Amino acid sequence: MADKCVESLQPEIGRELCLMKVRSGYRGYKRDILTENLSEREITMFVCIRCQGIMREVCTSSGGEQFCSCCKEKGEQTHPNLQMDNMILSFECSCPLITRGCKWLGYLGNCQYHLDTCGYVLETCKLRCGVVLQRDELKVHK
């Protein structure tokens, strides 16, 4: 269940973002992509108590704790919290690949759609040479 968040991504994008999440310890969304003008106090309302990322696919335990669905323990009884999900997905954010130069800005709910076409995502050459380049660079790679 812990890989559910990553499995929903396209394979080549998922591997890259999975590595970013594993290195940073997040299963939820990384805080540094949020551009929404929220105070630290406001942000803590949306932080997963288990992974410390911004909650992804929020679920609530029978005890009232809220966390990412991919942070849920096996067999743990929870129910989805769609109201909290909708609030989080409406946050303004930048592309997670902003450090590579992507200038995209949008809503967290549209971020995955952007990543499906983002030219800064790393992909392996399909011509069997095995080189890994940014998607835009692969267009001119021969």
C-alpha positions, -999 to 999 in steps of 0.1 A, spaced: 0 0 0 29 24 7 37 26 -30 1 35 -40 9 72 -45 38 64 -68 20 37 -87 -6 62 -98 21 81 -117 34 71 -152 63 47 -147 91 70 -159 78 99 -139 70 77 -109 105 65 -105 119 100 -104 94 114 -80 96 82 -59 134 89 -55 127 125 -46 101 114 -20 124 86 -6 153 110 -2 132 136 15 112 112 36 79 123 21 50 102 9 28 133 8 34 163 -14 66 182 -8 60 214 11 85 234 -10 64 233 -42 35 252 -25 34 288 -36 2 295 -17 6 322 8 0 301 40 15 307 74 34 279 90 5 274 114 -20 270 85 4 246 67 6 223 98 -32 217 95 -24 199 62 7 180 72 5 142 74 13 131 110 32 101 96 53 113 67 54 151 74 45 159 38 13 178 27 -14 151 29 -21 132 -4 -55 114 -6 -64 123 29 -79 96 51 -91 98 87 -87 70 113 -114 59 137 -95 80 163 -97 111 142 -61 113 130 -56 125 95 -28 112 72 -20 103 36 -38 71 23 -3 57 14 8 62 50 -21 40 63 -10 9 82 -21 -25 67 -56 -34 80 -61 1 96 -98 12 94 -101 47 78 -124 67 56 -115 93 29 -117 129 38 -128 145 5 -133 180 19 -97 182 31 -85 166 -2 -103 193 -22 -88 221 -1 -53 207 -6 -58 202 -43 -68 238 -47 -34 251 -33 -12 270 -57 21 253 -64 51 252 -87 63 222 -107 84 198 -85 111 202 -111 115 239 -107 151 233 -97 157 220 -132 142 252 -147 105 244 -151 84 276 -148 50 260 -145 27 273 -119 -8 260 -112 -29 241 -87 -18 210 -68 -47 192 -83 -33 198 -118 3 191 -110 1 155 -121 -14 165 -155 15 189 -159 41 163 -151 26 140 -178 40 164 -204 67 184 -185 98 187 -205 120 185 -174 110 150 -164 139 125 -168 133 96 -192 154 68 -206 162 68 -243 139 44 -261 166 38 -288 183 13 -264 213 35 -258 202 38 -221 210 75 -217 188 94 -193 178 129 -205 151 154 -198 120 148 -219 127 179 -241 163 168 -247 151 134 -259 132 150 -287 165 160 -304 185 130 -292 195 106 -320 
